[in-house]
Amino acid sequence: MKTVDNKHLPLKITHELVWDPNWTDDELRAFLKGRLQSLADKGFGGVVTNVSGRNYARDPEEWRKMAIAVDTACEMGLRVWLYDEKGYPSGGAGGLTLAENPDFEATAVVMVKSTLNAGETVTIDLPRGHQHFLFAAVYPCDESGTLLPDENGQYTPAFTADCRYSTAPVTLQNPTDTPAQALCFVRKRLYEGTHSVHNVYQSRRYIDVTNRDAVAAFLRNTYDLYAKTVPAHMNAGAGRVTPKVGQIEAVFTDEPSLMGCYINKGLYPGTVRDEYDTEMPLYPVLTYGRDVENAYASRYGRDLMPDLIHIFLGDTDRSKSVRYDYYTLLSDLYEDSFFAQISDWCARNKISFSGHLLLEDDIRYHTVFEGNFFSLLRHMHFPGIDMLHSIPTKVYNDAFTPKLVSSIAHAYGRPHVMSEVSAHAQGGKVTPMQMYASMSLQYALGVDTFTSYYSEKQAEPELYRQLNESLGRADALMQGRHRANVMLYYPIETFQMHHKGSAVFYGEYCAEENACAEGLRSIFYSLLDHQMLFDFTDCDYLEKCRIENGFLITPQHQYYSVLVLPPMELTDRLASILQRFADQGLTVLAPQHELFPALSNIKFATLAQNTAELINHIPTDEFSCHA
């Protein structure tokens, strides 16, 4: 018999409750009650589920049976979340989104490069499987192939070809008496080599997540149908602290992304919905999108095409500025199209928005796959993570992810943080106590809601119940208000300034990106190991804060006495905010670093030679106890 309320217990992800299509409704209900009771007996408080994959989302009979499943779970007092996709990544509606309009597919720009000696000419054919040329030009370089910028850091072409939207071969000539780089920028559908092909579910073409119309089609093909199927259960309220019995709590979106570089070479799923071309060349790649070029011109007042060279190859301050402009725009489009649009739908339909993103654990991946996590996840009523490990030491090695996402939840007043838990990285081979310890550690890092991919055979039923209920009791006892003393900056801008389009699987990362990531990790674990209470923050959120009596006070009325900057680049906007904060009495700490001279020269921060010295500057007896 359960001793803990279902609202505190983990949920079991069971994508299809699996019924025989020949059953009568009474037989189906009897099966569902038995199936759900077996989960309840193992200590689960509910399920994350979805309509059957048979003729996914197009069979009225399967939708009718889905309604019976939700009715049954709610009548039993179990919590229900809806999983929004057939497999993953979310957005495709099992292929229905692109079937509605193939032009909703994700696209990219790639760079094709050829070195020319003085006076030489080259003809470049449209690469196999690509759509059309966008821009082509010849740029002077030195004998080593390094591009030669002008005094303003701009790369001026010596020759430009008229090839916009052309599929014909492009001829480029070097009219100078020095070597030159002939560069063609080409548009393609973003599929081969990406997570869309290389995952463990299904190879399937993916949508352009920066395209509002594509995401709206995804909503029509899934979310609207759930609302139509179970209207009586769509009244939980978005962002509700306590689950409402008999109502669907949340919708779970799984691993949407910008598909910004090639990954998982050699990994192929068991099924292929959309054939891929194994002979298609994989050139350095950059996520593009239907509206990117026009939005870039509108926001920055210049043509994107001549700026592409800076994103792929540039090493000047001008190049850093262009890359920052491009990647922040891409993140903003993604935020508005996918996260804000789905969040708005959920709020209108009185249900919470949850789920998790792709490749969360390494900040170097954020720019190419997602963008600014703070901007995206603030739209989730229950922001979430994916934890593929169930060895506690490995969970600790990935502690950045739950700490970052729980910080976003604290910043924006979100009551719960979800973790999709599994032993995927261990092939499911973990002990029940490792499983339990891994979830407990995540709880200490800010997670309070677990959606479980663990096998139902991971433990004997009675032990399973004891472990799940132990987590539930901890959650029931730990209800209270979050407190922290230190803010640690989330330096996404550094990666937006420095990351270049690449053909390398998982991307290439320059010295500045690696230094920033390593420095952030060092400070992060020093704070954890010293048991200092801290949260991440970003520039947008800092701008909403104020300083009073030396404390940084957030819109959620949290008080922080110290702001720590990792090795990072400073934007003018952030520098202005920090100067104002320091003038008003906030303690700002930063390391000196040769790769980031602007940071080393700032006058408003206490500079430290290394992480240990930086940590020693943080007061340990000044923890915030303000109402």
N, C-alpha and C positions, 0 to 999 in steps of 0.2 A: 504494500500500500504506500502511495506517495506521501511524503512528509513535507514536500516543498511545492509551492504554487507554480503552476506551469509558466507563469510570466518570468520566472527566474531560470528556467531550464533550457538547455540547448535544443535546437531544432534539427531534425534530420532531413537532409536533402535526399529526396526520392523522386526523381524526375517523372517517372510514370508509375502510378500506383498499380499498373498492370492488371487489366481485367480482360476476361474472355469476351470477344465481341458477340458471342452467342448467348451470354447470360441474360436472364430477365432482370428487371430493376431490383426485385427483391433479392435475387442471388447476388447482384452487384453490391447492394447495401450490406448484406451479410459478410461478403468478402472484405469490404472496406472496413467494417467494424473490427473484424478479426485482425486485419493488417495493421490498422492504426493502434489497436489495443496492444499488439505486440511491441510497437515502438514506445508506447506509453509505459509498458512494463519494464522497458530498459531505461526509463528515466528521461525520455525525450518529452518536451513540452508541446511539440507540434511538428509541422512539416514545412519544407520548401518544395513546391511541386509545380507542375505545368500540364497543360493539355497534352494528350497523347501525341507521340511523334508519327503515328499512322496518318498519312495524308495531312501532315501537320497544319493545323489552324484552318483547314478548309472543309472539314467534315462536320456537318451539323450534329450528327449523332455523337461524335467524340466530345463536342462542346457540351451536349446535354449530359453526358456521363461525367464530364468534368464538374458540372454544377452539382451533380449528386455527390461527388467526392468532397467538394467543399462543404456542402450541406452537412454531410456526415461528420466531418472533422469538427465543424463548428458546434454541432449538436453534442459532441463528446467533450466539449470544452477545451479542445486543442487549438493551439495557435496555428495560423496559416499564413505563409508567405507565397507569392507567385514568382516563379522563375520566368524571365521574359523572352526566352529564346529556345530554339531547338539546338541544343549544344551551346557552342560559343565560337567566336565572340559575338556579343549581343549587337543587334542592329540589322541583321539580315532577314529576320523572321523566317528562318529556315529556307531562305532563297526567294521568299515572296517579294521582298522590297525591290530587288533588282529585276525580278520578273515583271513587276509593274512598270519599271523604267530602267533599262540598262545604263542610261546615262547617270544614274545615281551612284555608280561604282566609284570607289576611291581611285584617285589618279596621282601621278607623280611627275616631277621633272627629273631627267637624268642628264648627266654631262658626258659627252663623247669628246675625247681630247686627242690631238695629234700635234707633234712638234715639227715645225717647218724651219728649214734654213733660209737664209736670205734669198728672196726671189722665187722660192718654191711655191708650188700649188698642190692642193689636195682636194679630192672629191670624196665626200662622206655620204654613203647611202643611209637611208632611213633604217635604223636597226630592226632586226627581225622582231615582229610582235608589237612594235611601237606605233603610236598614232600619227604624229606629225611633228615637224620642227616648230620651235617657238622663236629661237634667236640663235644667230651664229656670227662669230667675229674672230678676228686675229689680233692677238695682243703681244707686244714686244716683251722679250724675256732675256735673261743673261744666258751664258753658256751652260749653266747648270739647269736651266729650265725655269728658274724663279722669275715670276712676273715682275715687271718694273713699274711701280706706281709713280704718279706725278707728285708734285709738292703738296698736294691736298689729300694724298692717299688714295686717289682715284686711279682706276685702270682704264686708260683711254685706248680704244681699239684703233689699229692701223688700217683695218679693213672690216667692213660689215656687209653681210649678205642679206638680201631681201628674201626671207624664207618663212615668214610667219604663216603658220597653218599649212605649209606645203608638205607634200609627201615625196616630192622629187628630190634626187640627190643634190647636195649642196656643194658648190665649188668655192673654196677659200684660197686666197693667195696672200703671200707675205710680201708686201711692196717695200719693206725696209731692208737695210743692209746689215741687220742683226737677226739672231734667231727669234722665233715667235711661237706662241701657242695658238693653234687653231681649235676653237671651242664651239661645239654645237650643243645647244640645250633642247632636249626632245621630250615631248609629253608621251606618257604611256599609262595604261591601266595598272594600278598598283596591286599586283597579285603574286606573280612568280617570285619565289625567294622569301616571301613575307610570312608572318604568323598566320595569315589566311590559308596558306598551303601547309605550313609546317607546324602543326599542333597535334594533339592526341585525340581529337574528335573527328573532324571531317575537313577535307580540302574544299573550300567554298569561297567564291568571290565575295568581297566585302564592300560595304557602303562608304561613301564619302561622309565622314562624321562631322565635317564642317559645313555641310549642305543642309539647311533647315528643311527643305522639301523632302530630302531622302529620309531624314529622321521622322518627319511627319508621316511619311508612308509606313515606316516601321511601327509607329504608334497606331495607325489605322489597322495594320495587319495583325497586331497582337493586343495591345493595351485596350483599344476600343472593344475588341471582341470579349476580353475578360469582363469589362464593365457591363457589356450587354448580357453576358452569360450569368453572372452572379451579382446582379444589382443589389439584392437584399443584404449582401455582405460587404458592400463598399461604403462603410460608414465608420471606419475606425478613427479617422482624423489624422492628418499628416503631422508627423513629429510628436505623436502622443507619447507621453512618458510611460504610462501603464497600458499594456495591451487591453483591448476591449473585447470581452468574450463574445463569440459569435460573429466577429468581423475580421476581414482580412487585414493584417497589419501593414504589410509592406510588399513592394515589388523588388526583385533582385536582378540587377543588370550585371553581366559577367564579361569582364575583360574587353570592353571597347577600347579602341586605340586609333592613333593616327597612322599606324603601320609604317612608321618613319624610317625603318632600315630593315635589312635582311637578317633573319634569325633562324636558329634551329636547323642548320644544314644537316641533311641526312635523316631528319625525323619526319616520318610520313604517317598520317593516320590510316586507320583500317578502311575507311570509305572515302570515295572521291565523288563529290557532287558536280564540281566544275573541273574539267580537265585542265592541266597546266602544261606549259611548254618547257620541257627539260633542256631544250636547245636555245632558249631565249637568253641573250647576254644580259648580265646583271651589272650595269654601270653604276657609278656613284649616284645616289638617289636622294630626293628631297620631296616630302609630302607637298602636294599642290592643292587641289580642290577647285570646285567650280567657281567660287566667288573670290578666290584669293587675289588674283591679279587686279580686279576692279577695286576690291577693298583696300589693297595696298596703295593704289593710286589715290583713292579717296582720302585715306588717313594721312599719308605722308606727302602727297602732292608730287609724286614722281613715278616714272614707269618702272615696273619691276624688272623687265627683261634685261636692261643693262646692269642691273644690280645683282643678277644671279651669280656673276663671277665672284662677287664678294662672299656669297654664302658657301660656295664650293671651295674656293682657293685663297681668298684674301687674307693677308696678314697685317693689314694696317688698322689704325684706329677707325678709319672710315669703314673698313670691313666689319669690325666689331659692332659698330653702330648699325650697319645694315642687317647683320645677322640678328641682333637684338630686336630690331623693328620687325623682321620677318617672323621670328619665332613667337614673339608676344602677340602679333596679329593672329597667327595660326591658333595659338592657345585661346585667344578671345573668341574666335569664330567657333571653335570646338565647344567652348563653354556655353555660348549662346544657343548653338544649334542642338547639341545633344543634352547637356546637363540641365540648363535652364528650361528647355522645352519639356523634357521629361518630368522635371520637378514641378513645373506648372501644371502639367496634366495630373500628376499625382495629387497635388493640393486641391485641384478642382474636384477630383474624384474621391477625396477624403481617405487617402491611403499614403503611406510613407514611401519614400524613394531610398533604396539602399543598393548595395552591390560593391564591386571593387574594380580597380583598374589593372592594367597590364604592367608587369615588371616594376613593381613599386619599391623594391628593396635597395636599389642603387640609384642615387640621385642623378648620376650621369645619363641614365636612360630616360629621365623624365622629359627632357626637351623634345626628343625625337618620337617618343611613343604617346605622350599625354600633354605635356605643357605644365603649367603651374598648378600643382595639386591643391593649393589653398583655393584658387579661383574655381576649380572644377568641383571639388568635393564639398564646398560650402553649400552647394545646391542639393546635396543629399540630406534627407532628414535623419537618416542613420548611416553616416559614412562608414565604409568598410574596407577590409584588407583581405588578402589571400595568404594563408600560411601553409606552405607545402611540406614543412618539416614537422616531425613529432619527436625529435631528439632535443631535449631541453637546451643543450649547449648550442645546437644549430639555431634554435629559436632565438636564443640570446644574440647570436651573430647577426640575426635579421631584426633585432629590436628596433632599428630605425623606423621600420614600416608601421608597427602599431603605435609607436610614440608620435610619429608625424601625424597620423590620421586622427588619433585621439586628441592631439593638440588642435587640429582643425575643428573637431567637434566642440572642444571647450571654447574656442574662439567665437564660434557662431551659435553657441547655446543649443547644440544638438544633444539630446538626452542619452543616446546610445551609440556604441561603436561595435560594428559587426566584424567577425572574423570567419571566413570560410576555412575550416580546419580539415586537414587530411594528413595522411602519411605518404603522399604521392612521391616525394623525393626518396623515401625509404622503401618504395614498392609495397607499402602497406605493412611491412614487417617491423612493427614496434610492439612493445608490451603495453598492457592497459595502464600501468603506472607511468610510462613515458608519455603516453597520450594525455593522461590527466595532468602530469607536471607541465607539459607544454602548454596546455590551455590555461593552467594556473599562472604561469609566467606571463602569458599574454594579458591575463586579467590585471596583473600588477603593472602592465605597461599601458593600460587604459581601455582594453577591450572588455565589454560586458555582455555581449550577445554572440553566441556561437552557432553557426550553421555547419553541420557536420557531414563530411564525405567519408568518415570512417566506416569501415565495414560493420554491418550489424553483428558479425562474428568476431569483432575485435576483442570482445570479452564475453564471459558467460553472462546471461541475462541479469542475475542478481548483482554481480559485481558491476556490470554496466550501470544498473540503477543506482548503486551506491556512489559511483564516481560522478555521474551526472547530477545527482542530488547534492553531493558535496559541493560541486561548483555552484549549484543553485543556492545553497545555504550561504555560501560566501557572498554571492550577489545580494541576497536579502539583507545580510548584516552590514554590507559595505555601502549602503545607500547614504549619500551625503553630498556635500559640495566639494568640488575639486579645488585644491590649493597648490600653488607653486610660487617660488621666489625668483626664479631665473627665467629669462626669455633667451632662446637661442635662435639666431636668424637662419631662415631657410633660403639659401643663396641661389635661387633658380636663375637669376639674371646672369651669373657668371657663365653658366652653361649655354644660355641663350646667346651670349656674346661670342662664345668661342667655338661652338660646335659646327663642324663642316659636314656637308653631305658626303657619304662614303659608300663604297661597294663592299666593305669588309662586314662580315656577319657580326652583328651586335654593334657595329660602328667603330670608328677610331676616335681616340680621345687625346687631346693635346696636353702639354705639361700643365697649363693653367687649370684645365678641367680635373686632371688627376690630383693636383695639389689641393684644389678646393675640396674635392670629395674626401681625400685622405685627412685633411685638416679638420673638416666637419666631423668625420668619424672619430678622430682622436678626442676632440672636445666632447662629443656626445658620450663616448664610453667613460671618459674621465668624470663627467657629471653623474652618470649612472653608478659608477664604481664608488664614488664618494657619497652616494645616496642623497644627492642634491635634487630637489624638486624643481623641474623645469618644463617648459613648453616651447615648441617652435612657434615662429611668427613669420609673416612676410610683409612686404612693403605696404600693400593695400591695407592690411589690418593695423599696422603701426600708425598709419595716417588717421585711423579712427580713434586712436588712444590719446590720452592727455597725461600731463605730469602734475603731480601735487605732492608737496613735501618730499620731493626726491623719489616718489614712487610713480611707476608707469601704471596707469589705471585704464583698463580695457572697457569697452562697451558692456561687457558682462560683469563689470565691477570686480574683476580680479586685480590684485595688486602685485606688482613685480618690482624688486629693488635693483635689479641688474639686467642689462641687455648685453649679450655676448655675440660678437661677430666672428665667424670662422674666417680663414684666409679666403678672400673673395674680391670681386670687382665692386666698385661703388658707382651707382648711377647718380646723376645730379639730383634727382628727386629724393632718393634715399639719403644722400649726404645732407640735403636741406632739412629733412625730418630729424636726422640724428643731431645735427647742430642745434636745432631748436630744443630737442630733448635735453641735450647736455647743458645748454644755457639755463634750462629750468631745473637743473639739479639731478638728472638721472645719471647713474653710473653706467658708462659704456666701456666695455672691455674688448680689445682686439689684439691679435698677434701681429708682430712685424713679419713681413714676408717679401722676399726679393721679387717674386713674380707679380706682386700687387702693390706697386709703389704708392698708389693713391691711398690705400689702406694704411700703409706704413707711415705716411706723412700726415694723417689726420690729426688735428689738434684737440678734438673734442673727446677723445677716448684715452683711457689708460692702456698703453701699449705693452705687450708682454713678449718676451723672447721666444717662449715656447708654451705648450699646453699646460705643463705643470705650474709655471709661473702665473699663467692666466687663471687657473683654478684657484690658486692661493689668494688671488685678489677678491674672490667672491666671499662675502661675509656668510658665516654659517650660523650666526645667532640672530639673524634679522628676518626670520621667516614671517610672511604676511599673515596676520591674524585679524584682518579688517572685516567688518561686516559688509 
